Amino acid sequence: MKTEIVTTLKREATRILSELNSNHDPILITEHGKPAAYLIDVDTFEHQQNRLKILEGIARGERAIIEGRVLSENKAKARLSRWLD
């Protein structure tokens, strides 16, 4: 992962964004020698957001199972048929 100081980002934003879009490697932006932000390309960000939504859905499903909030196959099909028909 590449690291850039915030001053370089300000001065060379076009070059940095061009590199980011071509190699898709995140860039750590530092300010006063400390990590301040990560810069990632749009495709990577959207992919991460989609993966996060999937993982959150799995976690909700696991909680439902632990809490006993489950349906039989027939009941689930009956509920879903309202949406699928």
Helices and strands as residue ranges (DSSP letters): E 2-5, H 6-11, H 13-23, E 27-31, E 34-39, H 42-66, H 73-84
